[in-house]
Amino acid sequence: MWGLLSGFSWLDRALQENLAARGWAPLGGTESQIMLFVASGVVRPAEIARQLGISRQAVHKATSTLVERKLVILEDDPRDGRGKVVVFSPDGEAQRRDALEILHRLARELERRIGKGRVEACATALRRDWGDLPIFEPRS
């Protein structure tokens, strides 16, 4: 399982360093992950917090940073007027476009380095429903 965490870290670091090389200020780990969740359609702060395993307050703080940097905005939740949803800001379009291009190029580079079949097999496995979290009884 270490490989999974190591691979995610490699991908995020490569993305951030490539964005920095294009003149964009780096994002923290939580901010970067929030951007990825929003891109995948997870837009409610409480759901982002649940997915990341962090507090809603931590998501609020990271989202506030993204709002200050004009990468996202908060809008009223169309399903629940009391809540907000995180959406991409038009002002952040250029940085998002660069990030998407970089992610595509990283995928191609990974295919070159470890093989297209391995990358596809990994992606297929990761997209599967892993089910509910298992809770194990302590060994006696």
PyRosetta script that sets phi, psi and omega in degrees:
from pyrosetta import init, pose_from_sequence

init()
pose = pose_from_sequence("MWGLLSGFSWLDRALQENLAARGWAPLGGTESQIMLFVASGVVRPAEIARQLGISRQAVHKATSTLVERKLVILEDDPRDGRGKVVVFSPDGEAQRRDALEILHRLARELERRIGKGRVEACATALRRDWGDLPIFEPRS")
pose.set_psi(1, -20.5)
pose.set_omega(1, 178.7)
pose.set_phi(2, -59.0)
pose.set_psi(2, -36.3)
pose.set_omega(2, -179.2)
pose.set_phi(3, -59.9)
pose.set_psi(3, -36.7)
pose.set_omega(3, 179.3)
pose.set_phi(4, -63.8)
pose.set_psi(4, -47.6)
pose.set_omega(4, 179.0)
pose.set_phi(5, -65.8)
pose.set_psi(5, -42.1)
pose.set_omega(5, 179.4)
pose.set_phi(6, -63.0)
pose.set_psi(6, -41.2)
pose.set_omega(6, 178.7)
pose.set_phi(7, -64.1)
pose.set_psi(7, -42.4)
pose.set_omega(7, 177.7)
pose.set_phi(8, -62.4)
pose.set_psi(8, -43.6)
pose.set_omega(8, -179.6)
pose.set_phi(9, -62.8)
pose.set_psi(9, -42.7)
pose.set_omega(9, 178.2)
pose.set_phi(10, -59.1)
pose.set_psi(10, -46.9)
pose.set_omega(10, -178.4)
pose.set_phi(11, -62.6)
pose.set_psi(11, -47.0)
pose.set_omega(11, -178.5)
pose.set_phi(12, -65.7)
pose.set_psi(12, -43.0)
pose.set_omega(12, 178.8)
pose.set_phi(13, -63.5)
pose.set_psi(13, -42.3)
pose.set_omega(13, 179.2)
pose.set_phi(14, -63.7)
pose.set_psi(14, -41.3)
pose.set_omega(14, 177.5)
pose.set_phi(15, -61.7)
pose.set_psi(15, -50.2)
pose.set_omega(15, -177.6)
pose.set_phi(16, -62.7)
pose.set_psi(16, -41.3)
pose.set_omega(16, -179.4)
pose.set_phi(17, -68.5)
pose.set_psi(17, -36.7)
pose.set_omega(17, 177.2)
pose.set_phi(18, -68.8)
pose.set_psi(18, -38.3)
pose.set_omega(18, 176.0)
pose.set_phi(19, -64.0)
pose.set_psi(19, -42.4)
pose.set_omega(19, 178.7)
pose.set_phi(20, -62.1)
pose.set_psi(20, -38.5)
pose.set_omega(20, 179.1)
pose.set_phi(21, -64.5)
pose.set_psi(21, -21.2)
pose.set_omega(21, 177.5)
pose.set_phi(22, -95.7)
pose.set_psi(22, 5.6)
pose.set_omega(22, 175.0)
pose.set_phi(23, 96.3)
pose.set_psi(23, 3.7)
pose.set_omega(23, 179.2)
pose.set_phi(24, -86.3)
pose.set_psi(24, 140.1)
pose.set_omega(24, 177.0)
pose.set_phi(25, -66.8)
pose.set_psi(25, 139.3)
pose.set_omega(25, -178.1)
pose.set_phi(26, -66.5)
pose.set_psi(26, 152.2)
pose.set_omega(26, 174.6)
pose.set_phi(27, -101.2)
pose.set_psi(27, 148.6)
pose.set_omega(27, 171.5)
pose.set_phi(28, -72.2)
pose.set_psi(28, 167.2)
pose.set_omega(28, -177.8)
pose.set_phi(29, -57.7)
pose.set_psi(29, -44.6)
pose.set_omega(29, -179.3)
pose.set_phi(30, -67.5)
pose.set_psi(30, -41.9)
pose.set_omega(30, 179.0)
pose.set_phi(31, -61.6)
pose.set_psi(31, -43.8)
pose.set_omega(31, 179.1)
pose.set_phi(32, -60.8)
pose.set_psi(32, -44.0)
pose.set_omega(32, -179.7)
pose.set_phi(33, -67.3)
pose.set_psi(33, -36.6)
pose.set_omega(33, 176.5)
pose.set_phi(34, -61.8)
pose.set_psi(34, -43.3)
pose.set_omega(34, 178.7)
pose.set_phi(35, -59.6)
pose.set_psi(35, -41.1)
pose.set_omega(35, 178.9)
pose.set_phi(36, -66.1)
pose.set_psi(36, -40.2)
pose.set_omega(36, 178.4)
pose.set_phi(37, -64.7)
pose.set_psi(37, -44.7)
pose.set_omega(37, 179.7)
pose.set_phi(38, -60.5)
pose.set_psi(38, -42.3)
pose.set_omega(38, 178.9)
pose.set_phi(39, -61.2)
pose.set_psi(39, -30.0)
pose.set_omega(39, -179.2)
pose.set_phi(40, -91.3)
pose.set_psi(40, 1.9)
pose.set_omega(40, 175.4)
pose.set_phi(41, 100.4)
pose.set_psi(41, 0.1)
pose.set_omega(41, 175.9)
pose.set_phi(42, -89.0)
pose.set_psi(42, 107.0)
pose.set_omega(42, -169.8)
pose.set_phi(43, -121.5)
pose.set_psi(43, -11.5)
pose.set_omega(43, 179.4)
pose.set_phi(44, -85.5)
pose.set_psi(44, 126.6)
pose.set_omega(44, -177.7)
pose.set_phi(45, -53.3)
pose.set_psi(45, -39.5)
pose.set_omega(45, -180.0)
pose.set_phi(46, -64.0)
pose.set_psi(46, -38.1)
pose.set_omega(46, 178.6)
pose.set_phi(47, -71.6)
pose.set_psi(47, -38.1)
pose.set_omega(47, 175.8)
pose.set_phi(48, -60.9)
pose.set_psi(48, -44.8)
pose.set_omega(48, 179.0)
pose.set_phi(49, -60.1)
pose.set_psi(49, -44.2)
pose.set_omega(49, 180.0)
pose.set_phi(50, -62.6)
pose.set_psi(50, -44.9)
pose.set_omega(50, -179.0)
pose.set_phi(51, -64.5)
pose.set_psi(51, -37.3)
pose.set_omega(51, -179.4)
pose.set_phi(52, -83.6)
pose.set_psi(52, -15.7)
pose.set_omega(52, -177.9)
pose.set_phi(53, 72.4)
pose.set_psi(53, 32.6)
pose.set_omega(53, 178.7)
pose.set_phi(54, -127.2)
pose.set_psi(54, 172.0)
pose.set_omega(54, -177.5)
pose.set_phi(55, -74.3)
pose.set_psi(55, 157.4)
pose.set_omega(55, 175.1)
pose.set_phi(56, -63.5)
pose.set_psi(56, -31.7)
pose.set_omega(56, 178.4)
pose.set_phi(57, -63.8)
pose.set_psi(57, -40.2)
pose.set_omega(57, 178.6)
pose.set_phi(58, -65.3)
pose.set_psi(58, -39.0)
pose.set_omega(58, 177.0)
pose.set_phi(59, -66.4)
pose.set_psi(59, -40.7)
pose.set_omega(59, 178.7)
pose.set_phi(60, -60.0)
pose.set_psi(60, -44.9)
pose.set_omega(60, -179.5)
pose.set_phi(61, -62.7)
pose.set_psi(61, -46.9)
pose.set_omega(61, -179.6)
pose.set_phi(62, -65.7)
pose.set_psi(62, -39.9)
pose.set_omega(62, 178.8)
pose.set_phi(63, -65.2)
pose.set_psi(63, -38.3)
pose.set_omega(63, 177.4)
pose.set_phi(64, -59.7)
pose.set_psi(64, -39.1)
pose.set_omega(64, 176.4)
pose.set_phi(65, -62.7)
pose.set_psi(65, -43.2)
pose.set_omega(65, 179.6)
pose.set_phi(66, -65.9)
pose.set_psi(66, -35.0)
pose.set_omega(66, 176.9)
pose.set_phi(67, -67.2)
pose.set_psi(67, -44.9)
pose.set_omega(67, 178.7)
pose.set_phi(68, -59.0)
pose.set_psi(68, -36.0)
pose.set_omega(68, -179.9)
pose.set_phi(69, -84.1)
pose.set_psi(69, 2.2)
pose.set_omega(69, 177.2)
pose.set_phi(70, 62.6)
pose.set_psi(70, 31.8)
pose.set_omega(70, 176.3)
pose.set_phi(71, -92.4)
pose.set_psi(71, -30.3)
pose.set_omega(71, 177.9)
pose.set_phi(72, -136.4)
pose.set_psi(72, 164.4)
pose.set_omega(72, 170.5)
pose.set_phi(73, -131.9)
pose.set_psi(73, 159.5)
pose.set_omega(73, 175.2)
pose.set_phi(74, -104.0)
pose.set_psi(74, 129.7)
pose.set_omega(74, 178.1)
pose.set_phi(75, -122.9)
pose.set_psi(75, 159.6)
pose.set_omega(75, 176.0)
pose.set_phi(76, -60.7)
pose.set_psi(76, 138.6)
pose.set_omega(76, 178.2)
pose.set_phi(77, -71.1)
pose.set_psi(77, 120.3)
pose.set_omega(77, -178.4)
pose.set_phi(78, -65.0)
pose.set_psi(78, -21.1)
pose.set_omega(78, 179.7)
pose.set_phi(79, -92.6)
pose.set_psi(79, -19.2)
pose.set_omega(79, -177.2)
pose.set_phi(80, -149.1)
pose.set_psi(80, 99.9)
pose.set_omega(80, -176.6)
pose.set_phi(81, -58.2)
pose.set_psi(81, -17.4)
pose.set_omega(81, 178.9)
pose.set_phi(82, -80.4)
pose.set_psi(82, -17.8)
pose.set_omega(82, -175.4)
pose.set_phi(83, -107.1)
pose.set_psi(83, 177.0)
pose.set_omega(83, 178.5)
pose.set_phi(84, -123.7)
pose.set_psi(84, 159.6)
pose.set_omega(84, 171.2)
pose.set_phi(85, -126.8)
pose.set_psi(85, 151.8)
pose.set_omega(85, 179.5)
pose.set_phi(86, -95.0)
pose.set_psi(86, 125.6)
pose.set_omega(86, 177.7)
pose.set_phi(87, -131.1)
pose.set_psi(87, 155.2)
pose.set_omega(87, 179.0)
pose.set_phi(88, -67.3)
pose.set_psi(88, 140.9)
pose.set_omega(88, 176.5)
pose.set_phi(89, -85.8)
pose.set_psi(89, 140.2)
pose.set_omega(89, 174.8)
pose.set_phi(90, -57.6)
pose.set_psi(90, -30.5)
pose.set_omega(90, -179.6)
pose.set_phi(91, -65.5)
pose.set_psi(91, -21.8)
pose.set_omega(91, -178.5)
pose.set_phi(92, -95.2)
pose.set_psi(92, 7.7)
pose.set_omega(92, -174.7)
pose.set_phi(93, -58.0)
pose.set_psi(93, -43.6)
pose.set_omega(93, -177.7)
pose.set_phi(94, -62.8)
pose.set_psi(94, -42.5)
pose.set_omega(94, 179.9)
pose.set_phi(95, -68.1)
pose.set_psi(95, -39.7)
pose.set_omega(95, 178.1)
pose.set_phi(96, -64.1)
pose.set_psi(96, -39.7)
pose.set_omega(96, 178.5)
pose.set_phi(97, -62.5)
pose.set_psi(97, -44.1)
pose.set_omega(97, 176.9)
pose.set_phi(98, -62.1)
pose.set_psi(98, -43.9)
pose.set_omega(98, -179.2)
pose.set_phi(99, -61.5)
pose.set_psi(99, -42.9)
pose.set_omega(99, 179.7)
pose.set_phi(100, -63.6)
pose.set_psi(100, -44.2)
pose.set_omega(100, 177.5)
pose.set_phi(101, -60.9)
pose.set_psi(101, -44.2)
pose.set_omega(101, 179.7)
pose.set_phi(102, -61.8)
pose.set_psi(102, -44.2)
pose.set_omega(102, 179.5)
pose.set_phi(103, -60.8)
pose.set_psi(103, -41.7)
pose.set_omega(103, 177.3)
pose.set_phi(104, -63.0)
pose.set_psi(104, -42.1)
pose.set_omega(104, 179.7)
pose.set_phi(105, -68.2)
pose.set_psi(105, -34.9)
pose.set_omega(105, 176.4)
pose.set_phi(106, -64.9)
pose.set_psi(106, -39.2)
pose.set_omega(106, 177.7)
pose.set_phi(107, -62.3)
pose.set_psi(107, -43.8)
pose.set_omega(107, 178.7)
pose.set_phi(108, -64.5)
pose.set_psi(108, -39.6)
pose.set_omega(108, 178.9)
pose.set_phi(109, -65.0)
pose.set_psi(109, -40.6)
pose.set_omega(109, 177.6)
pose.set_phi(110, -63.6)
pose.set_psi(110, -40.4)
pose.set_omega(110, 175.8)
pose.set_phi(111, -60.0)
pose.set_psi(111, -41.5)
pose.set_omega(111, 178.9)
pose.set_phi(112, -64.2)
pose.set_psi(112, -39.7)
pose.set_omega(112, -175.7)
pose.set_phi(113, -77.5)
pose.set_psi(113, -41.8)
pose.set_omega(113, -174.3)
pose.set_phi(114, -117.1)
pose.set_psi(114, -7.6)
pose.set_omega(114, 177.5)
pose.set_phi(115, 107.4)
pose.set_psi(115, 136.6)
pose.set_omega(115, -178.5)
pose.set_phi(116, -61.5)
pose.set_psi(116, -41.4)
pose.set_omega(116, 179.9)
pose.set_phi(117, -61.0)
pose.set_psi(117, -40.0)
pose.set_omega(117, 178.8)
pose.set_phi(118, -66.6)
pose.set_psi(118, -41.5)
pose.set_omega(118, 178.8)
pose.set_phi(119, -63.9)
pose.set_psi(119, -45.1)
pose.set_omega(119, 179.6)
pose.set_phi(120, -63.7)
pose.set_psi(120, -41.5)
pose.set_omega(120, 179.2)
pose.set_phi(121, -64.1)
pose.set_psi(121, -41.3)
pose.set_omega(121, 178.3)
pose.set_phi(122, -63.0)
pose.set_psi(122, -46.9)
pose.set_omega(122, -179.6)
pose.set_phi(123, -61.3)
pose.set_psi(123, -41.3)
pose.set_omega(123, 178.7)
pose.set_phi(124, -61.7)
pose.set_psi(124, -45.9)
pose.set_omega(124, -179.4)
pose.set_phi(125, -64.2)
pose.set_psi(125, -40.3)
pose.set_omega(125, -177.2)
pose.set_phi(126, -72.2)
pose.set_psi(126, -26.3)
pose.set_omega(126, 179.3)
pose.set_phi(127, -78.6)
pose.set_psi(127, -14.6)
pose.set_omega(127, -179.2)
pose.set_phi(128, -67.3)
pose.set_psi(128, 153.5)
pose.set_omega(128, 176.3)
pose.set_phi(129, -73.6)
pose.set_psi(129, 118.1)
pose.set_omega(129, -178.1)
pose.set_phi(130, -85.3)
pose.set_psi(130, -4.9)
pose.set_omega(130, 177.9)
pose.set_phi(131, 80.2)
pose.set_psi(131, -174.7)
pose.set_omega(131, 179.2)
pose.set_phi(132, -66.2)
pose.set_psi(132, 157.7)
pose.set_omega(132, 177.3)
pose.set_phi(133, -65.0)
pose.set_psi(133, 129.8)
pose.set_omega(133, 176.7)
pose.set_phi(134, -80.1)
pose.set_psi(134, 141.0)
pose.set_omega(134, 175.2)
pose.set_phi(135, -118.7)
pose.set_psi(135, 119.4)
pose.set_omega(135, -175.4)
pose.set_phi(136, -100.3)
pose.set_psi(136, 139.4)
pose.set_omega(136, 173.2)
pose.set_phi(137, -70.7)
pose.set_psi(137, 143.1)
pose.set_omega(137, 177.7)
pose.set_phi(138, -63.2)
pose.set_psi(138, 145.7)
pose.set_omega(138, 176.1)
pose.set_phi(139, -73.9)
pose.set_psi(139, 142.7)
pose.set_omega(139, 179.4)
pose.set_phi(140, -99.7)
pose.dump_pdb("model.pdb")
